[in-house]
Amino acid sequence: MSHSVGGVRQAQKQKTRQALLDAALGLLEEQSLSSLGLREVTRVVGIAPAAFYRHFRDLGELGVALVEEALGSLHAMVRAILVEQAAAEERIDRTVAVVERHVREHPAHVRFVARERHGGVRAVRQAIAGELARFTEEVAEALKSQPVSAGWRDEDVRMLAELYVDRLVTTAAELIDAAEDGAEGAAEEVVWRARRQLRLISIGRRHWQGGGGGAASGDVA
């Protein structure tokens, strides 16, 4: 019986925690995290302000949880595409499509990350930087496993990964801006430009001398 009661309580706690995250995310559509009030969030959820601290130490910790929600699932999807034995152009198109879908399905999360990446809450800035650094390491590992990377120094592979990740993050932010602008064809323009830029990076990778890869042949991602 006690196990059953404990399970119900844990489920309710998780439900309230998620409600706080969702409420904060909704409020952050119109303001930055540094200007958000704890009472605003708890009022939306319908709990006492003191109850907030059962779930988060402060709004900074809540913001870190939102960062994990926003970026965590994207890593695995992009990494899976990069390790596929597919042609370079196909991998690029599929990667951009994944980012486009992520923005379409989670616009509030992407908008939050884009705004808070250089925002006023240090813990959240650090969380975003940490997630992107981890993303870069994962992309670097995937790129390193490709034949065209044979002979490349680790620092050069990481530099290449940073170019890819930066381009994908920028594309996500541009897609959010395009959706808000509402201009016809704006999102399609962002996607077209992202694909071309990633292909240009690919061509540069193929002929990069500094990595020791020389004019290595084969597809690139």
Buried (B, 14 or more C-beta within 10 A) or exposed (E): EEEEEEEEEEEEEEEBBBBBBBBBBEBBEEEBBBEBEBEBBBBBBEBEEEEBEEBBEEBBBBBBBBBEBBBEEBBEBBBEBBBEEBEBBEBBBBBBEBBBEBBEEBBBBBBBBBBBBEBEBEBBBEBBEBBBEEBBBBBBBBBBEBEBBEEBEEEBBBBBBBBBBEBBBBBBBBBBBBBEEEEEEBBEEBBEBBBEBBBEBBEEBBEBEEBEBEEBEEBBB
